[in-house]
Amino acid sequence: MHELGCLYDSSFPDTDPFEPQPGGCCSILPFFLHDLVELPITLLQDHTLFEILEQRTSDIWISKADWLVKHRGLVNVLVHPDYTDAHRLDVYAQLLEHLTGQAGGWHALPREVAAWWRLRATLERDLAGRIPSGLPASVTVAHAVLVGDRIDIEA
């Protein structure tokens, strides 16, 4: 893909135990493949949800999305318009309604996520491991710190 000049791709699931050859990239965050930003598919594909698991609701998607948000991961779902009917559109709408109701999330297009991931890769740290001030207004930096037996995020 990077030979074609693509800036990002979403070909790899984080996990996918339901495929003939199960697996995944084991990441809930974007990552680089050469100069291509990979945005992992982190929710079940619609075909898996509707056809293989025979689900009629968005509960599995919502449960995984909540887990991803809790772990500060990327919520990325692949849907196919050729599987769409009125009921499935309602299920998609349930997921989108749930996601837009989440406080503090960033609802971005794939190209925006890829652009941020590229910018993030260029940031430099000072000797204390902190990213210095003077960043573009679009950048928010948080630091993870170990507090006892848990990790806290300091904005």
C-alpha positions in Angstrom: 0.0 0.0 0.0 2.8 2.5 0.8 4.1 1.9 -2.7 0.8 3.3 -4.0 1.2 6.5 -2.0 -1.6 5.6 0.5 -1.3 7.5 3.8 -3.2 4.9 5.9 -4.8 1.5 5.7 -7.3 -0.5 7.7 -6.7 -4.1 6.7 -5.7 -5.7 10.0 -8.1 -6.5 12.8 -6.8 -6.2 16.4 -8.0 -9.8 16.9 -10.2 -12.0 14.8 -10.8 -15.5 16.1 -13.7 -16.1 13.6 -11.8 -16.2 10.4 -10.6 -19.4 8.7 -7.1 -18.4 9.8 -7.6 -16.6 13.1 -5.3 -13.9 14.3 -4.8 -10.2 14.2 -2.2 -7.5 14.8 -2.7 -7.5 18.6 -2.9 -3.7 18.8 -5.8 -1.3 19.7 -3.7 1.7 18.6 -2.5 2.8 15.2 1.0 1.8 14.2 3.4 2.3 11.3 4.1 -0.2 8.5 7.0 1.5 6.7 5.5 5.0 6.1 1.9 3.8 6.1 -0.2 4.3 9.2 -2.3 1.2 9.9 -5.6 1.9 11.7 -6.5 -1.5 13.1 -10.1 -2.7 12.8 -11.0 -3.0 16.5 -14.7 -4.0 16.3 -16.0 -7.1 14.7 -16.8 -6.8 11.1 -20.5 -6.6 10.3 -20.4 -9.9 8.4 -19.0 -11.6 11.5 -21.6 -9.9 13.8 -24.6 -10.6 11.6 -23.8 -13.7 9.7 -21.4 -15.8 11.8 -22.6 -14.8 15.3 -26.2 -14.2 14.2 -26.5 -11.1 16.4 -29.5 -8.8 16.1 -28.2 -6.0 18.3 -25.2 -3.8 18.7 -24.4 -5.1 22.2 -21.2 -6.8 21.2 -20.0 -3.7 19.4 -20.9 -1.4 22.2 -19.3 -3.7 24.8 -16.0 -3.7 22.9 -16.2 0.0 22.1 -16.6 0.7 25.9 -13.5 -1.5 26.6 -11.5 0.3 23.9 -12.5 3.7 25.3 -11.5 2.6 28.8 -8.1 1.5 27.5 -7.7 4.6 25.3 -7.7 2.6 22.1 -9.0 3.2 18.6 -12.7 2.4 17.9 -12.7 1.4 14.3 -15.4 -0.7 12.6 -15.6 -2.0 9.1 -19.0 -2.1 7.5 -20.1 -3.3 4.1 -23.0 -1.5 2.3 -23.9 -4.7 0.5 -24.9 -6.3 3.8 -27.2 -3.4 4.7 -30.9 -3.7 5.2 -33.3 -1.7 7.4 -32.6 -3.8 10.6 -28.8 -3.6 10.2 -29.0 0.1 9.6 -30.7 0.4 13.0 -27.9 -1.7 14.6 -25.3 0.7 13.0 -27.3 3.6 14.3 -27.4 2.2 17.8 -23.6 1.9 17.7 -23.1 5.5 16.4 -25.6 6.9 18.9 -23.7 5.2 21.7 -20.3 6.5 20.5 -21.5 10.0 20.0 -22.8 10.0 23.6 -19.4 9.2 25.0 -17.8 12.2 26.8 -14.2 13.1 25.9 -13.8 11.0 22.8 -12.5 12.2 19.5 -14.8 11.5 16.6 -12.4 11.7 13.7 -12.2 10.5 10.1 -9.5 7.9 9.3 -7.3 10.5 7.5 -7.5 12.7 10.7 -6.3 9.9 12.9 -3.5 9.0 10.5 -2.4 12.7 10.3 -2.4 12.9 14.2 -0.4 9.6 14.4 2.2 11.1 12.0 2.4 14.3 13.9 2.7 12.3 17.2 5.7 10.4 15.7 7.5 13.7 15.1 7.2 15.0 18.7 10.4 15.1 20.7 10.8 14.6 24.4 12.9 16.5 26.9 15.3 14.8 29.3 12.5 14.1 31.8 10.5 12.3 29.1 8.0 15.1 28.8 6.9 16.7 25.5 7.7 20.4 25.7 5.1 23.2 25.4 4.5 25.2 22.3 2.7 22.4 20.4 0.0 23.1 17.8 -3.4 23.9 19.4 -4.8 20.5 18.0 -2.3 18.6 20.2 -3.2 17.4 23.7 -0.6 15.5 25.6 -1.2 13.3 28.6 1.4 11.4 30.6 0.9 8.0 32.2 2.2 7.6 35.8 2.3 4.6 38.0 0.4 5.3 41.3 0.6 2.3 43.5 -0.6 -0.7 41.5 -2.4 1.3 38.8 -1.6 3.7 36.0 -3.1 7.2 36.1 -3.2 9.6 33.2 -2.1 13.2 33.8 -3.3 15.7 31.2 
